[in-house]
Amino acid sequence: MWDETRLLSGLPGESATFARRHGDRWFLGGVHAGEAGTERAPLDFLGGGRWLAEVVRDGDDGGLLRERHVVTRRDVLRVPTAEHGGFAGQICRFTPGRATCDRPVTRLPLTALTAGPARAEADPGGSVAVTGRFAVEESGPATDVRLTLDAPDGWSVDGDGTTAAELPAGEALSGDWTVRVPSDVRPGGYDLTVRAEYRAPDRPGSGVLRVERPVRVFVPEPGVTYVSDLPFTSERNGWGPVERDMSNGERDPADGGPLTPAGTVYDKGLGTHAAGEVVVGLDGEYRRFAAVVGVDDEVGAKGSVVFQVLGDGRTLLTTGVLGGAGPAFPVDVAVTGVRQLTLRVLDGGDGVDSDHADWADARLVP
């Protein structure tokens, strides 16, 4: 946050020198778009008395030079500049023996907050066990430490917040909670928040510092079976493994992001990549298959795919070409009597680069 800004000199399209004040120090910056020359910075904005001006500029050998000058408000700072060069500097009150305007950097404690599990599922009326751990790794101590868990309105949390008057470097504070899901909660995803609050005594005035980590809890719809919870009879994927409840990532399992076709985030589904397919056994136990399909937002407007749903080898649905810039497509097909369901993604015709294909909210209804 700057307290004051001044234009000291400049010509449109050629050069500009600015001064900005924060507290009792001024910070200078100059840019020079022409040939090598000298930039002038009048110092009449300074108060009375003597000031120390430190300037970093281009040197003749291609390196940087740091120069110091004792100045007053009657002076003009003249800074040699290289072709298409510039300079930076700072000005502070001069006192005998002062050699720099630099101030020692006060480091905040290096901390780490972990929370688990990152994702969980719980039925209405059920519960989730959550843990949190806040550690001071370097440059402690942290004081007035408080570790808490926040839950949505109507959810209950068993387990008090954990506190410590002082936490030296190398020590940690842990908390354990049981979160109970309301029996009348609507299906969907909900966020819990593990929060650590603390103070840094070596940095007066910093106030209360906070770090947070989320825990995502998914409440399934009663009577619905999610395809990502079923074993795969077979799978193949155009890039990396098929991901459960996340988008297609790189070559390693579970390295994807949230399933996000067309701007909506889904907690359940499959992340695939053209060309590929997933086969699951239904044994004739379900009536409907439904999903929202599209190219994941993580690839932007790139990628184009075609989605197919097959039952026992018979094509039940084929979408048109869906691209990253277009809307998602709702799928709802009858699967009565189907024993094997195949979910297939094909190239949209422009190559398979960025063909991250989401089967979001993929579900089976008995």
C-alpha positions in Angstrom: 0.0 0.0 0.0 1.5 3.3 -1.1 1.0 6.5 0.8 1.9 8.8 -2.0 3.0 8.6 -5.7 4.7 11.3 -7.8 5.8 11.6 -11.4 9.3 13.2 -11.2 10.1 13.4 -14.9 9.4 11.8 -18.3 8.5 12.1 -21.9 5.6 10.1 -23.5 7.0 7.0 -25.2 10.6 7.7 -24.1 11.1 7.7 -20.4 9.4 8.0 -17.0 10.6 8.3 -13.4 8.3 7.8 -10.5 8.6 8.1 -6.7 6.4 6.3 -4.3 6.3 6.7 -0.5 5.6 4.0 2.1 5.9 5.4 5.6 9.2 7.3 5.9 10.9 5.8 2.8 10.6 6.8 -0.8 11.1 4.2 -3.6 12.2 5.3 -7.1 11.8 3.6 -10.4 12.8 4.8 -13.9 12.5 3.3 -17.4 14.3 4.6 -20.5 13.2 3.5 -23.9 15.7 5.4 -26.0 19.5 5.4 -26.5 21.9 5.5 -23.5 21.6 8.8 -21.6 21.0 10.3 -18.2 17.7 10.4 -16.3 17.0 13.4 -14.1 15.0 13.1 -10.9 14.3 16.3 -9.0 14.2 15.7 -5.3 12.1 18.7 -4.2 9.4 16.3 -2.9 11.7 15.5 0.0 11.5 17.1 3.4 14.2 19.3 4.9 17.6 17.9 6.0 19.8 15.3 4.5 18.7 12.1 2.9 20.5 8.9 1.8 19.7 7.9 -1.8 20.6 4.4 -3.0 20.3 3.7 -6.7 20.8 0.4 -8.6 21.5 1.0 -12.3 23.0 -0.7 -15.4 26.7 -0.9 -15.4 29.0 -0.5 -18.4 29.9 -4.2 -18.3 26.4 -5.5 -18.5 26.1 -6.0 -14.8 24.4 -3.8 -12.1 25.9 -1.0 -10.0 24.7 0.1 -6.6 25.5 3.7 -5.8 24.9 5.8 -2.7 24.5 9.6 -2.5 23.7 12.0 0.4 21.2 14.5 -0.9 18.8 17.3 0.0 15.5 18.5 -1.5 17.5 21.1 -3.5 19.4 18.4 -5.4 18.6 16.7 -8.7 19.5 13.0 -8.9 21.2 12.3 -12.2 21.3 8.6 -13.2 23.2 7.3 -16.3 21.0 4.8 -18.1 21.8 2.2 -20.7 19.9 1.9 -24.0 16.4 0.6 -23.2 17.5 0.5 -19.6 16.4 1.9 -16.3 17.1 2.1 -12.6 15.5 1.5 -9.2 16.3 3.1 -5.9 15.2 4.1 -2.4 15.6 7.2 -0.3 15.6 7.4 3.5 16.7 9.9 6.2 20.4 10.1 6.6 22.1 9.8 10.0 25.8 9.7 10.7 27.1 6.1 10.1 24.0 5.0 8.1 25.2 3.2 5.0 21.9 1.7 3.6 18.2 2.2 3.5 17.7 -1.5 3.7 15.9 -2.8 6.7 16.3 -6.3 8.2 13.7 -8.7 7.1 11.6 -10.2 9.9 10.6 -13.7 8.9 7.3 -15.2 9.9 7.5 -18.6 11.4 7.5 -21.3 8.6 4.5 -23.4 9.4 2.6 -26.3 7.9 -1.0 -27.2 8.3 -2.4 -30.6 7.3 -6.0 -31.8 7.4 -7.5 -35.2 6.6 -9.0 -36.9 4.9 -9.0 -34.6 1.9 -12.2 -36.2 0.7 -14.8 -38.3 2.5 -18.3 -39.7 1.9 -21.0 -39.9 4.5 -24.7 -40.8 4.4 -27.3 -38.5 6.0 -27.2 -39.0 9.7 -23.6 -40.5 9.5 -20.3 -39.1 10.7 -16.8 -38.3 9.5 -13.6 -38.3 11.5 -11.4 -35.3 10.8 -7.8 -34.7 11.9 -5.7 -31.5 11.8 -2.0 -30.9 12.5 -0.3 -27.5 12.7 3.5 -27.5 12.9 6.1 -24.7 13.3 9.0 -25.8 11.1 11.4 -22.9 11.3 11.8 -19.4 12.8 9.5 -20.0 15.7 7.9 -19.6 18.0 4.2 -19.1 17.2 2.1 -17.9 20.1 -1.6 -17.9 21.0 -2.1 -20.9 18.6 -5.6 -22.1 18.1 -6.6 -25.1 15.9 -10.3 -25.4 15.1 -12.7 -27.0 12.7 -15.6 -25.2 11.0 -18.6 -27.1 9.6 -21.7 -26.0 7.6 -24.8 -24.8 9.5 -26.7 -27.7 11.1 -23.7 -30.0 11.2 -22.4 -30.8 14.7 -18.8 -31.1 15.7 -17.6 -33.2 18.6 -14.2 -32.2 19.9 -13.0 -28.9 21.2 -10.5 -26.6 19.5 -6.9 -27.2 20.5 -4.7 -24.4 21.8 -1.2 -23.7 22.8 0.2 -20.5 24.4 3.5 -21.0 22.6 4.6 -23.4 19.9 8.4 -23.5 19.4 10.1 -24.5 16.1 10.0 -28.3 15.7 6.8 -28.8 17.7 3.2 -29.4 16.5 -0.4 -29.1 17.7 -2.9 -31.8 16.7 -6.7 -31.9 16.8 -9.3 -34.7 16.3 -13.0 -34.1 15.6 -16.1 -36.2 14.8 -18.4 -34.4 12.4 -22.0 -35.6 12.3 -24.1 -35.1 9.1 -27.7 -33.9 9.6 -30.2 -36.6 8.8 -32.2 -34.2 6.5 -29.2 -32.9 4.6 -29.5 -32.6 0.8 -27.2 -34.8 -1.4 -24.1 -33.0 -2.6 -20.7 -31.8 -1.7 -19.9 -29.9 1.5 -16.7 -28.2 2.8 -15.3 -28.5 6.3 -12.4 -26.1 7.2 -9.5 -26.9 9.5 -8.1 -23.5 10.6 -5.0 -22.5 12.5 -4.7 -19.1 14.0 -1.6 -17.8 15.6 0.6 -14.7 16.3 4.3 -14.1 15.4 5.9 -12.4 18.4 9.0 -11.5 16.4 6.8 -9.4 14.1 4.9 -6.9 16.2 1.8 -5.5 14.6 1.3 -8.4 12.3 -2.0 -9.3 14.1 -3.6 -12.7 14.0 -2.3 -14.9 11.2 -4.4 -17.7 9.7 -3.9 -20.7 7.5 -6.7 -23.0 6.4 -7.2 -26.5 4.7 -10.5 -27.9 3.3 -12.0 -31.3 3.9 -14.6 -32.2 1.3 -17.5 -34.4 2.4 -19.9 -35.8 -0.3 -23.4 -36.9 0.7 -24.6 -39.4 -1.9 -28.2 -39.5 -3.2 -30.1 -42.4 -1.6 -30.7 -45.4 -3.8 -28.1 -44.3 -6.4 -25.0 -46.2 -7.4 -22.1 -44.1 -8.7 -20.1 -45.7 -11.5 -16.8 -44.5 -9.9 -17.6 -46.7 -6.9 -17.9 -49.9 -9.0 -15.0 -52.2 -10.0 -14.0 -51.9 -13.7 -14.3 -55.0 -15.8 -11.8 -53.4 -18.1 -10.4 -49.9 -18.9 -8.2 -48.2 -21.4 -7.3 -44.6 -21.6 -5.7 -42.3 -24.2 -3.5 -40.7 -21.6 -2.7 -41.9 -18.1 -5.1 -44.0 -16.0 -8.9 -43.5 -15.8 -9.4 -41.3 -12.7 -12.2 -41.9 -10.2 -14.0 -38.7 -8.9 -11.4 -36.4 -10.5 -10.4 -35.3 -14.0 -7.8 -36.9 -16.2 -4.4 -35.7 -15.1 -1.0 -36.9 -16.2 0.5 -40.4 -16.2 0.2 -41.1 -12.4 -2.9 -42.2 -10.6 -4.9 -39.6 -8.6 -3.1 -36.6 -10.2 -6.1 -35.0 -11.7 -8.2 -32.0 -10.6 -11.8 -31.5 -9.8 -14.3 -32.7 -12.4 -15.3 -29.4 -14.0 -17.1 -29.5 -17.4 -18.6 -26.2 -18.5 -17.9 -24.3 -15.3 -19.7 -26.7 -12.8 -17.7 -28.8 -10.3 -18.9 -32.4 -9.6 -17.8 -34.6 -6.7 -18.4 -37.9 -8.5 -17.6 -39.2 -11.9 -14.8 -40.5 -14.2 -12.0 -38.6 -15.7 -11.0 -40.1 -19.1 -9.1 -39.2 -22.2 -9.8 -40.0 -25.8 -9.5 -42.5 -27.1 -10.6 -44.9 -24.3 -13.4 -46.7 -22.6 -14.5 -48.1 -19.2 -16.5 -51.3 -18.9 -18.5 -52.1 -15.7 -20.7 -55.0 -14.9 -24.4 -54.3 -14.2 -25.9 -57.8 -14.2 -29.2 -56.4 -15.3 -29.8 -54.7 -11.9 -30.3 -51.1 -13.1 -32.9 -49.2 -15.1 -31.2 -46.0 -16.0 -27.7 -44.5 -16.5 -27.3 -40.8 -16.2 -24.3 -38.4 -16.4 -23.2 -34.9 -17.5 -20.5 -35.2 -20.1 -18.1 -32.7 -21.6 -14.5 -31.6 -22.0 -13.0 -30.6 -18.6 -12.3 -26.9 -18.1 -8.7 -27.6 -17.2 -7.8 -27.6 -20.9 -9.6 -24.4 -21.7 -11.2 -24.1 -25.1 -9.0 -27.0 -26.5 -10.0 -30.6 -27.0 -13.0 -32.2 -28.7 -14.5 -35.6 -28.1 -17.5 -37.8 -28.8 -19.1 -39.8 -26.0 -20.7 -43.2 -26.5 -22.8 -45.4 -24.2 -23.0 -49.1 -25.1 -25.0 -51.8 -23.4 -23.9 -55.4 -24.0 -22.1 -54.1 -27.2 -25.1 -52.3 -28.5 -24.9 -48.5 -29.0 -27.4 -46.8 -26.8 -26.3 -43.2 -27.3 -23.7 -41.2 -29.3 -23.3 -37.5 -28.7 -22.2 -35.0 -31.2 -18.7 -33.5 -31.0 -18.3 -31.7 -27.7 -15.5 -29.1 -27.3 -13.9 -27.3 -24.4 -15.6 -24.0 -25.3 -19.1 -25.5 -25.5 -21.7 -26.6 -23.0 -21.9 -30.0 -21.3 -24.3 -32.6 -22.5 -26.9 -34.4 -20.2 -27.0 -38.2 -20.7 -30.0 -40.3 -19.6 -30.4 -43.7 -21.2 -32.4 -46.8 -20.3 -30.2 -49.8 -19.3 -32.9 -52.3 -18.2 -31.5 -55.8 -18.6 -28.0 -54.6 -19.6 -25.3 -56.8 -18.1 -22.2 -54.9 -19.3 -22.1 -51.1 -19.6 -19.4 -49.5 -21.8 -18.6 -45.8 -21.5 -16.4 -44.8 -24.5 -14.8 -41.6 -25.6 -13.6 -41.0 -29.2 -11.5 -38.3 -30.8 -13.6 -35.4 -32.1 -11.7 -35.2 -35.3 -8.8 -32.8 -34.5 -6.4 -35.2 -32.8 -6.5 -36.3 -29.2 -4.3 -33.5 -27.7 -6.2 -32.1 -24.6 -9.1 -34.5 -25.0 -9.9 -34.6 -21.2 -13.4 -36.2 -21.2 -15.5 -36.0 -18.0 -18.3 -38.4 -17.2 -19.5 -36.2 -14.4 -22.1 -37.4 -11.8 -22.1 -40.8 -13.6 -24.8 -42.8 -11.8 -27.0 -45.9 -12.1 -30.6 -46.0 -10.8 -32.1 -49.4 -10.0 
